[in-house]
Amino acid sequence: MLYTTAPGGSQAVAACSRRAAQYGIRLGMPLAEARALGAPRGGQPTAFAPYDPQADREALGCLAVWCQQFSPVVALATDEPPDSLLLDITGCAHLFGGEPGLVQRAVAELRPCGYVARVALADTPGAAWAIAHYAALPDGTAVVPPGQQEAALAPLPVEALRLPADVLPALHDLDLRRVEQVLKLPRATLPSRFGPVLLRRLDQALGRLPEVLTPVQPAEPIAAEQAFETPLASRQLLEAVLERLLEQVLARLQDRERGMRQFVVTLHFGKQQDTDVVVSLLTSSDSLRYLMHLLRLRLDAVRWRLAVQAVTVSVVAAPPLDWHQQTLFPEETSETERDQHLAQLIEVLSNRLGEEAVVRPQLLPDAQPEFAYRYEPRLRPSPAAGSPPAPLPLSRPLDLKREPLTVAVTSVVPDGPPLRFSWQGREHTVAHYWGPERIEAGWWREREARRDYYRVETQTGERFWLFRDRDSGDWFLHGTFA
Amino acid sequence: MTSPTSPDDRAARRAVVQELRQQLQQLERSCRRPAGGDVLFSTGLRRLDQLLPGDGLLPGSLVEWLTADRGEGTATLAIVVAAQVLKHGGALVVVDGRGEFYPPAAQALGVAPERVVVVRPRNPRDTFWALEQALRSSGVAVVYGRVEGGDALVFRRLQLAAETGGSLGFLLRPATGRSQVCWADARLAVRAVPSPGPARPVDWRWRLRVELLHGRGKPGGDMVELELHDEDETHPLHLAPPLARPALSAGATGS
């Protein structure tokens, strides 16, 4: 996996996996160069995706809440890019068998989640941050004994002090590379030579200045519930109750100027398993009527025979509402209004037919025709990747069969063009043909495709797309120019 | 009817038929909805526009394309025309119950994939429901779908939905739909014309014959021949009147 970012228009590598690094891909390398290196012969090709710092931050926020199992105070480090969590473990270590036990436990618990963590434990957040980022940690963990942070910090580079970008060049100009060199300088001269930040960071790391951590607050779940004395079998009554619950939830969201983008209605059947009905939207909405409409569509697709004992409405995603300026001439349908209507259509279709049934085509640079596109649910955010260049007009059929269909074909020469073929019980005589277009692709998939494609026109003027499998010699009909 | 008819009789009958036809046309014209009726979309070819009732595509109406579904170019022509309509903004909703719609080909015909919403219903009931929802939405420029079955009532519903939303509906129907009442503004049949020339041509011209089977306020039977080709650099595909190449077409059948 490899991510790219766009500083100043050009695209460069922002992060890459170990395998990509083995192929020779380095951080900061131009994207084109990385793409060339990313698919070596015989190796697995590298996947490319745009770099999204906001998503990183959100994921780290989720991880912070997860880390509250180790300590009630978990804070996000303020550095860029956000990659560290600070835990205040005062009074917590004995629950995990001492400090080393806690550190080992954290690494072990994070590994199944797919995270490789570097964990350092010290008296101060500054020292722990420095050691986790810059010290050599053979097993990914380090515990600095109480009061030893000065000795632990001394051999580290000055970058470990969490300094702003403008202070570092000044230190480097004076050949101050290590923390111990900075520590030897007269303390009184530091602020005037390098600004107040250096001394503050140094004191924070060594414990001379206190550093306050702002703990991450998990979002308060918003939900409403209703239990029934006698189980409910009527759909109408259930809808009335759901409408009231939705109203309650919306009233709580309204105070925060938020709407719902996704909510779950859980139907409880007592001893039987609960049923979750998920309603998803493209943009957040606070309209009770509209949300009820979507919920009814969703309920149409759910089958249940038992009486409902209780229902819960819980909000999954509640982003702030989008505000749109009113147009001066409302009779003119503006482009944004059109987009809103389209978004509503997608929401209605997706909730009734399922999110996999309402999709956007994503074209892929794959030579094998059936893999030249992929469908992505419209409800999920667009990956915003560019499309490969379009094939030539009329070079691909508008109707591509799900699977190539075997057809009996007569051709004069062994590797020549088709002359006659029968399909749907009719005999077709080829009058014109274009080709062969040789497609060899998919050696990395289970079955390599080695095909000679012909576009043919029959005597009646109809056009088909046939190919001969070059391994077996069999002919297939892959599409019709319908 | 076996008795021989005199020329006078025949002339009188023709006059009556003519009069009835005119009345019918007037009736049909008057029930055309006035709102939005002044903006017409072009198909990209004047000759094809002239074939259609009202000399163009009227937003908020249906066009039925009867198709033999045998590679005769109906769907291709419908998508080429849809690409022309999409130039004025909006999205294309493709209701694809068979799962055979091929987006790369649509892109090659001039439809940008990011403006396409593909809907894949699992049964005919959902297909008609999705078509109706899409036609009713004013965020959609063209709704394109293959339909099988469905009675006149269903198509009347679709037509009303299109009127509400102001979008264009391109419905591809099997040729058996020909006997049904037509609620669409135009019912077209497309046939491929065998190409002249050598067995291995150099270019990709494709000649199609479009027949108006039924038009609202316009008698059916009119026909136009056009050609799809890719010679214009500015458009991925172009509709053009066929070149007069009588010598070639006469000698081509034997080659």
Interface residues (C-beta under 8 A of the other chain):
Chain A: T333 E335 R338 D339 Q340 H341 L342 A343 Q344 L345 I346 V348 L349 R352 L353 E356 A357 V358 V359 R360 P361 Q362 L363 P369 A372 Y373 Y375 R378 S382 S387 A390 P391 L392 P393 L394 S395 R396 P397 L398 D399 L400 K401 R402 P417 Q424 A431 H432 Y433 W434 E457 T458 Q459 T460 G461 E462 R463 F464 G479 T480 F481 A482
Chain B: T67 D69 R70 G71 E72 G73 T74 A75 T76 I79 G89 G90 A91 V93 R98 G99 E100 F101 Y102 P103 P104 A105 A106 Q107 A108 L109 G110 P113 E114 V116 V117 V118 V119 R120 P121 R122 D126 W129 A130 Q133 A134 S137 S138 G139 V140 R191 A192 V193 P194 S195 G197 P198 A199 R200 P201 W204 W206 R207 L228 D230 P236 L237
